[in-house]
Amino acid sequence: MSDQYSKNLSPAAEDERFLYGVSEGIATISINRANKLNALLPDMILAFS
C-alpha cells in the first residue's frame, strides 16, 4: 500500500497519537498508541468533532 502519513494535515493529525494519510482520494486515520494497545481516550474522540 502506498499511503503517505503526515501529522500536519488537520488538528487531530497534529496529535502524535494519530497517523493520517490520503491515498487515491481515501483518507485513513490510524491510532498510534501501540504501548497502550491503541486504546481510544475521550479526548481523542473529541479531537474529531
N, CA, C and O atoms as a Maestro MAE file, in Angstrom:
{
 s_m_m2io_version
 :::
 2.0.0
}

f_m_ct {
 s_m_title
 :::
 protein
 m_atom[196] {
  # First column is atom index #
  i_m_mmod_type
  r_m_x_coord
  r_m_y_coord
  r_m_z_coord
  i_m_residue_number
  s_m_chain_name
  s_m_pdb_residue_name
  s_m_pdb_atom_name
  i_m_atomic_number
  :::
  1 25 0.843 -1.175 0.000 1 A "MET " " N  " 7
  2 3 0.000 0.000 0.000 1 A "MET " " CA " 6
  3 2 0.887 1.236 0.000 1 A "MET " " C  " 6
  4 15 1.942 1.237 0.634 1 A "MET " " O  " 8
  5 25 0.478 2.277 -0.695 2 A "SER " " N  " 7
  6 3 1.329 3.449 -0.860 2 A "SER " " CA " 6
  7 2 0.829 4.658 -0.077 2 A "SER " " C  " 6
  8 15 1.077 5.794 -0.480 2 A "SER " " O  " 8
  9 25 0.132 4.437 1.029 3 A "ASP " " N  " 7
  10 3 -0.365 5.574 1.821 3 A "ASP " " CA " 6
  11 2 0.799 6.360 2.404 3 A "ASP " " C  " 6
  12 15 1.772 5.787 2.893 3 A "ASP " " O  " 8
  13 25 0.682 7.683 2.342 4 A "GLN " " N  " 7
  14 3 1.667 8.573 2.947 4 A "GLN " " CA " 6
  15 2 1.037 9.174 4.192 4 A "GLN " " C  " 6
  16 15 -0.082 9.684 4.132 4 A "GLN " " O  " 8
  17 25 1.738 9.123 5.318 5 A "TYR " " N  " 7
  18 3 1.212 9.651 6.563 5 A "TYR " " CA " 6
  19 2 1.854 10.981 6.886 5 A "TYR " " C  " 6
  20 15 3.042 11.190 6.640 5 A "TYR " " O  " 8
  21 25 1.054 11.880 7.440 6 A "SER " " N  " 7
  22 3 1.526 13.201 7.831 6 A "SER " " CA " 6
  23 2 0.838 13.596 9.116 6 A "SER " " C  " 6
  24 15 -0.308 13.210 9.349 6 A "SER " " O  " 8
  25 25 1.508 14.349 9.945 7 A "LYS " " N  " 7
  26 3 0.925 14.816 11.195 7 A "LYS " " CA " 6
  27 2 0.527 16.280 11.123 7 A "LYS " " C  " 6
  28 15 0.246 16.881 12.161 7 A "LYS " " O  " 8
  29 25 0.493 16.874 9.945 8 A "ASN " " N  " 7
  30 3 0.227 18.306 9.818 8 A "ASN " " CA " 6
  31 2 -0.952 18.612 8.912 8 A "ASN " " C  " 6
  32 15 -1.013 19.706 8.351 8 A "ASN " " O  " 8
  33 25 -1.885 17.696 8.749 9 A "LEU " " N  " 7
  34 3 -2.971 17.920 7.810 9 A "LEU " " CA " 6
  35 2 -4.264 18.374 8.459 9 A "LEU " " C  " 6
  36 15 -5.104 18.965 7.781 9 A "LEU " " O  " 8
  37 25 -4.458 18.123 9.743 10 A "SER " " N  " 7
  38 3 -5.673 18.521 10.443 10 A "SER " " CA " 6
  39 2 -5.359 18.631 11.926 10 A "SER " " C  " 6
  40 15 -4.317 18.148 12.367 10 A "SER " " O  " 8
  41 25 -6.248 19.264 12.716 11 A "PRO " " N  " 7
  42 3 -5.981 19.356 14.160 11 A "PRO " " CA " 6
  43 2 -5.763 17.994 14.810 11 A "PRO " " C  " 6
  44 15 -4.875 17.847 15.650 11 A "PRO " " O  " 8
  45 25 -6.560 16.999 14.433 12 A "ALA " " N  " 7
  46 3 -6.376 15.665 15.013 12 A "ALA " " CA " 6
  47 2 -5.047 15.063 14.573 12 A "ALA " " C  " 6
  48 15 -4.411 14.334 15.334 12 A "ALA " " O  " 8
  49 25 -4.624 15.365 13.344 13 A "ALA " " N  " 7
  50 3 -3.376 14.809 12.838 13 A "ALA " " CA " 6
  51 2 -2.153 15.412 13.521 13 A "ALA " " C  " 6
  52 15 -1.077 14.814 13.489 13 A "ALA " " O  " 8
  53 25 -2.297 16.587 14.138 14 A "GLU " " N  " 7
  54 3 -1.178 17.176 14.859 14 A "GLU " " CA " 6
  55 2 -0.889 16.424 16.153 14 A "GLU " " C  " 6
  56 15 0.181 16.588 16.739 14 A "GLU " " O  " 8
  57 25 -1.823 15.612 16.596 15 A "ASP " " N  " 7
  58 3 -1.678 14.808 17.792 15 A "ASP " " CA " 6
  59 2 -0.852 13.574 17.433 15 A "ASP " " C  " 6
  60 15 -1.216 12.840 16.514 15 A "ASP " " O  " 8
  61 25 0.238 13.334 18.133 16 A "GLU " " N  " 7
  62 3 1.117 12.209 17.811 16 A "GLU " " CA " 6
  63 2 0.448 10.856 18.032 16 A "GLU " " C  " 6
  64 15 0.979 9.826 17.618 16 A "GLU " " O  " 8
  65 25 -0.703 10.855 18.676 17 A "ARG " " N  " 7
  66 3 -1.409 9.600 18.908 17 A "ARG " " CA " 6
  67 2 -2.146 9.128 17.662 17 A "ARG " " C  " 6
  68 15 -2.667 8.013 17.638 17 A "ARG " " O  " 8
  69 25 -2.196 9.973 16.612 18 A "PHE " " N  " 7
  70 3 -2.881 9.630 15.373 18 A "PHE " " CA " 6
  71 2 -1.913 9.702 14.199 18 A "PHE " " C  " 6
  72 15 -0.974 10.497 14.195 18 A "PHE " " O  " 8
  73 25 -2.162 8.860 13.210 19 A "LEU " " N  " 7
  74 3 -1.493 8.960 11.916 19 A "LEU " " CA " 6
  75 2 -2.601 9.192 10.892 19 A "LEU " " C  " 6
  76 15 -3.659 8.569 10.973 19 A "LEU " " O  " 8
  77 25 -2.366 10.082 9.934 20 A "TYR " " N  " 7
  78 3 -3.373 10.460 8.959 20 A "TYR " " CA " 6
  79 2 -2.758 10.398 7.574 20 A "TYR " " C  " 6
  80 15 -1.659 10.902 7.344 20 A "TYR " " O  " 8
  81 25 -3.472 9.780 6.662 21 A "GLY " " N  " 7
  82 3 -2.954 9.700 5.303 21 A "GLY " " CA " 6
  83 2 -4.077 9.744 4.290 21 A "GLY " " C  " 6
  84 15 -5.224 9.431 4.609 21 A "GLY " " O  " 8
  85 25 -3.749 10.132 3.071 22 A "VAL " " N  " 7
  86 3 -4.703 10.146 1.970 22 A "VAL " " CA " 6
  87 2 -4.046 9.457 0.790 22 A "VAL " " C  " 6
  88 15 -2.928 9.790 0.398 22 A "VAL " " O  " 8
  89 25 -4.752 8.500 0.237 23 A "SER " " N  " 7
  90 3 -4.255 7.788 -0.936 23 A "SER " " CA " 6
  91 2 -5.435 7.525 -1.863 23 A "SER " " C  " 6
  92 15 -6.438 6.944 -1.447 23 A "SER " " O  " 8
  93 25 -5.317 7.947 -3.108 24 A "GLU " " N  " 7
  94 3 -6.355 7.740 -4.113 24 A "GLU " " CA " 6
  95 2 -7.713 8.253 -3.633 24 A "GLU " " C  " 6
  96 15 -8.742 7.621 -3.869 24 A "GLU " " O  " 8
  97 25 -7.705 9.410 -2.957 25 A "GLY " " N  " 7
  98 3 -8.932 10.046 -2.522 25 A "GLY " " CA " 6
  99 2 -9.558 9.451 -1.271 25 A "GLY " " C  " 6
  100 15 -10.663 9.840 -0.893 25 A "GLY " " O  " 8
  101 25 -8.880 8.522 -0.626 26 A "ILE " " N  " 7
  102 3 -9.408 7.900 0.594 26 A "ILE " " CA " 6
  103 2 -8.524 8.290 1.764 26 A "ILE " " C  " 6
  104 15 -7.316 8.052 1.751 26 A "ILE " " O  " 8
  105 25 -9.143 8.898 2.788 27 A "ALA " " N  " 7
  106 3 -8.409 9.287 3.998 27 A "ALA " " CA " 6
  107 2 -8.410 8.121 4.976 27 A "ALA " " C  " 6
  108 15 -9.417 7.433 5.145 27 A "ALA " " O  " 8
  109 25 -7.270 7.913 5.614 28 A "THR " " N  " 7
  110 3 -7.127 6.867 6.617 28 A "THR " " CA " 6
  111 2 -6.579 7.489 7.884 28 A "THR " " C  " 6
  112 15 -5.572 8.197 7.848 28 A "THR " " O  " 8
  113 25 -7.234 7.228 9.003 29 A "ILE " " N  " 7
  114 3 -6.767 7.676 10.301 29 A "ILE " " CA " 6
  115 2 -6.441 6.435 11.112 29 A "ILE " " C  " 6
  116 15 -7.281 5.550 11.270 29 A "ILE " " O  " 8
  117 25 -5.222 6.374 11.625 30 A "SER " " N  " 7
  118 3 -4.780 5.240 12.435 30 A "SER " " CA " 6
  119 2 -4.415 5.721 13.826 30 A "SER " " C  " 6
  120 15 -3.889 6.820 14.005 30 A "SER " " O  " 8
  121 25 -4.700 4.886 14.798 31 A "ILE " " N  " 7
  122 3 -4.313 5.189 16.176 31 A "ILE " " CA " 6
  123 2 -2.869 4.739 16.356 31 A "ILE " " C  " 6
  124 15 -2.504 3.623 15.985 31 A "ILE " " O  " 8
  125 25 -2.055 5.615 16.929 32 A "ASN " " N  " 7
  126 3 -0.628 5.365 17.090 32 A "ASN " " CA " 6
  127 2 -0.273 5.270 18.578 32 A "ASN " " C  " 6
  128 15 0.533 6.054 19.079 32 A "ASN " " O  " 8
  129 25 -0.874 4.311 19.276 33 A "ARG " " N  " 7
  130 3 -0.617 4.119 20.711 33 A "ARG " " CA " 6
  131 2 -0.381 2.641 20.982 33 A "ARG " " C  " 6
  132 15 -1.073 2.050 21.811 33 A "ARG " " O  " 8
  133 25 0.568 2.045 20.311 34 A "ALA " " N  " 7
  134 3 0.817 0.611 20.448 34 A "ALA " " CA " 6
  135 2 1.114 0.212 21.894 34 A "ALA " " C  " 6
  136 15 0.722 -0.869 22.336 34 A "ALA " " O  " 8
  137 25 1.802 1.080 22.626 35 A "ASN " " N  " 7
  138 3 2.140 0.753 24.018 35 A "ASN " " CA " 6
  139 2 0.907 0.716 24.909 35 A "ASN " " C  " 6
  140 15 0.963 0.163 26.007 35 A "ASN " " O  " 8
  141 25 -0.202 1.289 24.461 36 A "LYS " " N  " 7
  142 3 -1.474 1.280 25.202 36 A "LYS " " CA " 6
  143 2 -2.521 0.453 24.455 36 A "LYS " " C  " 6
  144 15 -3.720 0.631 24.666 36 A "LYS " " O  " 8
  145 25 -2.070 -0.447 23.585 37 A "LEU " " N  " 7
  146 3 -2.944 -1.312 22.790 37 A "LEU " " CA " 6
  147 2 -3.939 -0.518 21.932 37 A "LEU " " C  " 6
  148 15 -5.051 -0.974 21.666 37 A "LEU " " O  " 8
  149 25 -3.516 0.671 21.510 38 A "ASN " " N  " 7
  150 3 -4.301 1.553 20.638 38 A "ASN " " CA " 6
  151 2 -5.666 1.915 21.209 38 A "ASN " " C  " 6
  152 15 -6.629 2.097 20.464 38 A "ASN " " O  " 8
  153 25 -5.745 2.018 22.515 39 A "ALA " " N  " 7
  154 3 -6.999 2.392 23.167 39 A "ALA " " CA " 6
  155 2 -7.338 3.846 22.873 39 A "ALA " " C  " 6
  156 15 -6.457 4.704 22.835 39 A "ALA " " O  " 8
  157 25 -8.621 4.114 22.668 40 A "LEU " " N  " 7
  158 3 -9.108 5.477 22.473 40 A "LEU " " CA " 6
  159 2 -9.462 6.090 23.817 40 A "LEU " " C  " 6
  160 15 -10.049 5.432 24.677 40 A "LEU " " O  " 8
  161 25 -9.105 7.338 23.988 41 A "LEU " " N  " 7
  162 3 -9.463 8.103 25.172 41 A "LEU " " CA " 6
  163 2 -10.546 9.105 24.786 41 A "LEU " " C  " 6
  164 15 -10.646 9.478 23.617 41 A "LEU " " O  " 8
  165 25 -11.364 9.551 25.753 42 A "PRO " " N  " 7
  166 3 -12.411 10.524 25.418 42 A "PRO " " CA " 6
  167 2 -11.877 11.774 24.715 42 A "PRO " " C  " 6
  168 15 -12.520 12.267 23.788 42 A "PRO " " O  " 8
  169 25 -10.725 12.300 25.126 43 A "ASP " " N  " 7
  170 3 -10.200 13.491 24.475 43 A "ASP " " CA " 6
  171 2 -9.764 13.215 23.039 43 A "ASP " " C  " 6
  172 15 -9.746 14.130 22.215 43 A "ASP " " O  " 8
  173 25 -9.414 11.972 22.729 44 A "MET " " N  " 7
  174 3 -9.051 11.621 21.366 44 A "MET " " CA " 6
  175 2 -10.298 11.627 20.478 44 A "MET " " C  " 6
  176 15 -10.240 12.063 19.328 44 A "MET " " O  " 8
  177 25 -11.412 11.149 21.006 45 A "ILE " " N  " 7
  178 3 -12.655 11.142 20.252 45 A "ILE " " CA " 6
  179 2 -13.112 12.582 19.993 45 A "ILE " " C  " 6
  180 15 -13.590 12.889 18.901 45 A "ILE " " O  " 8
  181 25 -12.971 13.453 20.974 46 A "LEU " " N  " 7
  182 3 -13.368 14.852 20.811 46 A "LEU " " CA " 6
  183 2 -12.512 15.584 19.791 46 A "LEU " " C  " 6
  184 15 -12.955 16.590 19.238 46 A "LEU " " O  " 8
  185 25 -11.297 15.110 19.524 47 A "ALA " " N  " 7
  186 3 -10.430 15.747 18.542 47 A "ALA " " CA " 6
  187 2 -11.035 15.715 17.143 47 A "ALA " " C  " 6
  188 15 -10.642 16.501 16.281 47 A "ALA " " O  " 8
  189 25 -11.979 14.821 16.913 48 A "PHE " " N  " 7
  190 3 -12.601 14.700 15.597 48 A "PHE " " CA " 6
  191 2 -13.879 15.501 15.449 48 A "PHE " " C  " 6
  192 15 -14.457 15.541 14.364 48 A "PHE " " O  " 8
  193 25 -14.333 16.143 16.522 49 A "SER " " N  " 7
  194 3 -15.578 16.886 16.432 49 A "SER " " CA " 6
  195 2 -15.340 18.344 16.146 49 A "SER " " C  " 6
  196 15 -16.294 19.116 16.039 49 A "SER " " O  " 8
  :::
 }
 m_bond[195] {
  # First column is bond index #
  i_m_from
  i_m_to
  i_m_order
  :::
  1 1 2 1
  2 2 3 1
  3 3 4 2
  4 3 5 1
  5 5 6 1
  6 6 7 1
  7 7 8 2
  8 7 9 1
  9 9 10 1
  10 10 11 1
  11 11 12 2
  12 11 13 1
  13 13 14 1
  14 14 15 1
  15 15 16 2
  16 15 17 1
  17 17 18 1
  18 18 19 1
  19 19 20 2
  20 19 21 1
  21 21 22 1
  22 22 23 1
  23 23 24 2
  24 23 25 1
  25 25 26 1
  26 26 27 1
  27 27 28 2
  28 27 29 1
  29 29 30 1
  30 30 31 1
  31 31 32 2
  32 31 33 1
  33 33 34 1
  34 34 35 1
  35 35 36 2
  36 35 37 1
  37 37 38 1
  38 38 39 1
  39 39 40 2
  40 39 41 1
  41 41 42 1
  42 42 43 1
  43 43 44 2
  44 43 45 1
  45 45 46 1
  46 46 47 1
  47 47 48 2
  48 47 49 1
  49 49 50 1
  50 50 51 1
  51 51 52 2
  52 51 53 1
  53 53 54 1
  54 54 55 1
  55 55 56 2
  56 55 57 1
  57 57 58 1
  58 58 59 1
  59 59 60 2
  60 59 61 1
  61 61 62 1
  62 62 63 1
  63 63 64 2
  64 63 65 1
  65 65 66 1
  66 66 67 1
  67 67 68 2
  68 67 69 1
  69 69 70 1
  70 70 71 1
  71 71 72 2
  72 71 73 1
  73 73 74 1
  74 74 75 1
  75 75 76 2
  76 75 77 1
  77 77 78 1
  78 78 79 1
  79 79 80 2
  80 79 81 1
  81 81 82 1
  82 82 83 1
  83 83 84 2
  84 83 85 1
  85 85 86 1
  86 86 87 1
  87 87 88 2
  88 87 89 1
  89 89 90 1
  90 90 91 1
  91 91 92 2
  92 91 93 1
  93 93 94 1
  94 94 95 1
  95 95 96 2
  96 95 97 1
  97 97 98 1
  98 98 99 1
  99 99 100 2
  100 99 101 1
  101 101 102 1
  102 102 103 1
  103 103 104 2
  104 103 105 1
  105 105 106 1
  106 106 107 1
  107 107 108 2
  108 107 109 1
  109 109 110 1
  110 110 111 1
  111 111 112 2
  112 111 113 1
  113 113 114 1
  114 114 115 1
  115 115 116 2
  116 115 117 1
  117 117 118 1
  118 118 119 1
  119 119 120 2
  120 119 121 1
  121 121 122 1
  122 122 123 1
  123 123 124 2
  124 123 125 1
  125 125 126 1
  126 126 127 1
  127 127 128 2
  128 127 129 1
  129 129 130 1
  130 130 131 1
  131 131 132 2
  132 131 133 1
  133 133 134 1
  134 134 135 1
  135 135 136 2
  136 135 137 1
  137 137 138 1
  138 138 139 1
  139 139 140 2
  140 139 141 1
  141 141 142 1
  142 142 143 1
  143 143 144 2
  144 143 145 1
  145 145 146 1
  146 146 147 1
  147 147 148 2
  148 147 149 1
  149 149 150 1
  150 150 151 1
  151 151 152 2
  152 151 153 1
  153 153 154 1
  154 154 155 1
  155 155 156 2
  156 155 157 1
  157 157 158 1
  158 158 159 1
  159 159 160 2
  160 159 161 1
  161 161 162 1
  162 162 163 1
  163 163 164 2
  164 163 165 1
  165 165 166 1
  166 166 167 1
  167 167 168 2
  168 167 169 1
  169 169 170 1
  170 170 171 1
  171 171 172 2
  172 171 173 1
  173 173 174 1
  174 174 175 1
  175 175 176 2
  176 175 177 1
  177 177 178 1
  178 178 179 1
  179 179 180 2
  180 179 181 1
  181 181 182 1
  182 182 183 1
  183 183 184 2
  184 183 185 1
  185 185 186 1
  186 186 187 1
  187 187 188 2
  188 187 189 1
  189 189 190 1
  190 190 191 1
  191 191 192 2
  192 191 193 1
  193 193 194 1
  194 194 195 1
  195 195 196 2
  :::
 }
}
